[in-house]
């Protein structure tokens, strides 16, 4: 049986104002996890100005 996946890329910009990145990332992951998304990978964006999160969920 083959599985079908849906993918999502979320980019969290680094901000001087707007709360700690850890807190914002945690809130975003909690929200997406409640929707069924699973974190697959995290990378720093090319210009080091954002955190890029890759998620998936089964269709």
Sine and cosine of phi, psi and omega as CSV:
sin_phi,cos_phi,sin_psi,cos_psi,sin_omega,cos_omega
0.00,0.00,0.82,-0.57,0.00,-1.00
-1.00,-0.05,0.59,-0.81,0.02,-1.00
-0.99,-0.11,0.49,-0.87,0.11,-0.99
-0.90,-0.43,0.71,-0.70,-0.07,-1.00
-0.89,-0.46,0.50,-0.87,0.14,-0.99
-0.91,-0.41,0.64,-0.77,-0.06,-1.00
-0.86,-0.51,0.45,-0.89,-0.01,-1.00
-0.60,-0.80,0.65,-0.76,0.10,-0.99
-0.89,-0.46,0.81,-0.59,0.00,-1.00
-0.86,-0.51,0.76,-0.65,0.01,-1.00
-0.92,-0.40,0.83,-0.55,0.05,-1.00
-0.96,-0.29,0.94,-0.34,0.00,-1.00
-0.95,0.31,0.55,-0.84,0.15,-0.99
-0.95,0.30,0.72,-0.70,-0.01,-1.00
-0.75,-0.66,0.62,-0.78,0.10,-0.99
-0.94,0.33,-0.65,0.76,0.03,-1.00
-0.92,-0.40,0.49,-0.87,0.03,-1.00
0.88,-0.48,0.25,0.97,0.06,-1.00
1.00,-0.08,0.29,-0.96,0.01,-1.00
-0.92,0.39,0.59,-0.80,0.01,-1.00
-0.86,0.52,-0.66,0.75,0.01,-1.00
-0.85,0.52,-0.69,0.72,-0.01,-1.00
-0.92,0.40,-0.67,0.74,0.00,-1.00
-0.92,0.38,-0.64,0.76,0.03,-1.00
-0.91,0.42,-0.68,0.73,0.02,-1.00
-0.87,0.49,-0.71,0.70,0.00,-1.00
-0.89,0.46,-0.68,0.73,0.00,-1.00
-0.91,0.42,-0.69,0.73,0.02,-1.00
-0.92,0.39,-0.61,0.79,0.06,-1.00
-0.89,0.46,-0.69,0.72,0.00,-1.00
-0.90,0.44,-0.73,0.68,-0.03,-1.00
-0.94,0.34,-0.60,0.80,0.04,-1.00
-0.88,0.47,-0.61,0.79,0.04,-1.00
-0.91,0.41,-0.38,0.92,0.04,-1.00
-1.00,-0.01,0.02,1.00,0.05,-1.00
0.99,-0.15,0.05,1.00,0.00,-1.00
-0.99,0.17,0.59,-0.81,0.03,-1.00
-0.87,-0.49,0.77,-0.64,0.03,-1.00
-0.94,0.34,0.76,-0.65,-0.01,-1.00
-0.95,-0.30,-0.68,0.74,-0.08,-1.00
-0.36,-0.93,0.40,-0.92,0.08,-1.00
-0.70,-0.72,0.72,-0.70,0.07,-1.00
-0.69,-0.73,0.38,-0.92,0.11,-0.99
-0.99,0.11,0.68,-0.73,-0.05,-1.00
-0.90,0.43,0.24,-0.97,-0.09,-1.00
-0.79,0.61,-0.68,0.73,-0.06,-1.00
-1.00,-0.09,0.19,0.98,0.03,-1.00
0.85,0.53,0.54,0.84,0.02,-1.00
-0.93,-0.36,0.05,1.00,-0.02,-1.00
-0.37,-0.93,0.32,-0.95,0.09,-1.00
-0.97,-0.25,0.79,-0.61,-0.02,-1.00
-0.94,-0.34,0.84,-0.53,-0.04,-1.00
-0.93,-0.37,0.73,-0.69,0.01,-1.00
-0.94,-0.35,0.79,-0.61,-0.06,-1.00
-0.77,-0.63,0.34,-0.94,0.06,-1.00
-0.59,-0.81,0.39,-0.92,0.18,-0.98
-0.48,-0.87,0.46,-0.89,-0.04,-1.00
-0.97,0.23,0.68,-0.73,0.06,-1.00
-0.96,0.27,0.00,0.00,0.00,0.00
